[in-house]
Amino acid sequence: MIPGYMTSKDIADRLGVKPATVRQYKLRGDLPPPDETIGRSPVWKKETIEVWIASRPGQDWRRGSSD
């Protein structure tokens, strides 16, 4: 894989979900557009995914935030 890029599986590992969940996010348009496509596989820059994760609403519940 290209250094600095994440596959759907990498994103799933980062989020602690199954790769199928990430595929559903992509199908629903919840993921940002891929930064590149290798063959038929979309890949995202790590920075793109980190910004997306930070901007997702309602993610603090997993960390026990009371906000």
C-alpha positions as MATLAB code, in Angstrom:
seq = 'MIPGYMTSKDIADRLGVKPATVRQYKLRGDLPPPDETIGRSPVWKKETIEVWIASRPGQDWRRGSSD';
ca = [
       0.000    0.000    0.000;
       1.072    3.581   -0.476;
       2.599    5.063    2.694;
       0.384    7.746    4.226;
      -2.805    6.338    2.684;
      -5.545    4.266    4.303;
      -7.694    1.516    2.838;
     -11.228    0.738    3.974;
      -9.766   -1.937    6.250;
      -7.313    0.552    7.754;
     -10.181    2.955    8.429;
     -12.231    0.155    9.996;
      -9.303   -0.744   12.247;
      -8.894    2.920   13.237;
     -12.609    3.218   14.088;
     -12.908   -0.189   15.733;
     -15.608   -1.333   13.309;
     -15.861   -3.992   10.625;
     -14.729   -3.229    7.046;
     -18.344   -3.753    5.939;
     -19.352   -0.799    8.120;
     -16.836    1.428    6.360;
     -18.163    0.236    2.992;
     -21.651    1.250    4.137;
     -20.348    4.682    5.177;
     -18.920    5.044    1.672;
     -22.130    3.903   -0.032;
     -24.199    6.334    2.061;
     -21.811    9.161    1.243;
     -20.701    9.525    4.855;
     -16.993    9.134    4.038;
     -15.098   11.885    2.256;
     -14.309   11.161   -1.391;
     -11.236    8.961   -1.845;
      -7.993   10.825   -2.429;
      -6.828    8.176   -4.911;
      -7.946    4.900   -6.428;
      -5.512    2.032   -6.778;
      -6.915   -0.457   -9.242;
     -10.537   -0.498   -8.093;
      -9.769    0.194   -4.440;
     -10.348    3.658   -3.004;
      -7.708    4.989   -0.626;
      -7.657    8.074    1.568;
      -4.816   10.165    2.910;
      -4.411    9.597    6.625;
      -4.925   13.326    7.195;
      -8.236   13.240    5.294;
      -9.560   10.479    7.548;
      -8.302   12.065   10.769;
     -10.066   15.351    9.895;
     -13.228   13.408    9.014;
     -13.113   11.467   12.300;
     -12.646   14.675   14.296;
     -15.609   16.316   12.561;
     -18.083   13.441   12.917;
     -21.015   14.434   15.134;
     -21.846   12.370   18.204;
     -18.506   10.644   18.532;
     -17.818   11.714   22.124;
     -20.259    9.163   23.535;
     -17.624    6.453   23.112;
     -15.207    8.409   25.267;
     -17.795    9.059   27.978;
     -18.005   12.811   27.405;
     -20.869   14.534   29.200;
     -21.077   17.462   26.749;
];
